[in-house]
């Protein structure tokens, strides 16, 4: 399952100074039946390049909206979102997004799905195919290049979606409850895979989840959200790769849970 | 009682008995399955032949099959059947292409742009209420009874099913897929080619199936009505005037078989294009 990867084959950013995010006083509301519903109120957050940030919170707290703002799919009402100092003004290949449902195109094979993510690259077709093959190895999908999405299990489809999101080599990878739709065992396995991929890639990753254990296993930083706002930002001292039973995680888990219940 | 002796009600023994028999080879099963569809036509032909031999009046209305066979050989040797069948086929396919492409174009534009939908929607709805025969006098007046008139009517017949089905297909585009297109920064052309078109394709192919049937039926219809030029409909028209029932029958059979063949080809194309879909 764990494919052996030469980290140099997937171009990791050695300068590592890119992929830093600054979110400053962001407000966002939606019009629902003519009434303004505030989803994010004065949210500020700084994310260092290469960090793994977990955002936890109950459903409806605005965590997915925050991710969609960073992705450029929605626009904030006020405040700034800066990627390496440049304001985000829409979607861009410097940010990849993985959804809860894999959202592969059912009419394309796994390989074609990942290739499509490279359509803005001017590499030669053979180079693109080679890169797709490397990515599929990275996510453990060797031999499934020609499969159609309906032939894959949920976990495999999500792996393919991860490969697709990684293909344009984004500096920031945004994960919107990426493992939320998977069964418990697949989930645990993919958490370890995500960690391995992150250690290989070393790009910034921001993952929204409502699974506290998942957040703690993967995150350097845990952002705990209560409806509309950030309640607390916690730093996880343990090194990667992490042991799920690490006793240092226990008090953090208790703190996060109490915050979530308070909100 | 001998049955019970042969097949004791023990599943174990029963299973063994089953394995004793080699299953018939797959190609034979497939052939038998296919051949079942021929049973009724053959019975019908036999009944036809029997009825035609009752007396002279039935022999006129229901031509004996050996006479039909003779006429077939004649028509084949003169090339008359091939020329007329080819002419009808060409007319139907040209009409399908003309009407179909305009239907798909307009349908996709109506799905993509609300303004186009509001502009064309009511007009096309009203237009659709006029049956094909209702256009006949007007088209006859404008274009006469030549090739252009026939072609136009066939195109109109093929236009509507593809307009409706492609509109429906393109309107189905899912936000979740379009969003992926935005995240991946796909160009407008690539979004169309890789997201919108595949979404609409099942619907469009359903439309092609209907349009093909309508085009074929209306091709024969206008040929019969105008009775000019080449075509199976014209051939049938002439044969009817001459009381040549053998040729009439041959035309009916050819029209049926060709329509069947066209449909078969389309279903193969369809299966190939939609192989990404979950089957069953």
Interface residues (C-beta under 8 A of the other chain):
Chain A: X71 X73 X91 X92 X93 X95 X96 X97 X99 X101 X103 X105 X106 X107 X108 X116 X117 X119 X120 X148 X149 X150 X164 X168
Chain B: X176 X177 X179 X180 X182 X183 X184 X185 X186 X187 X190 X194 X195 X198 X201 X275 X276 X277 X278
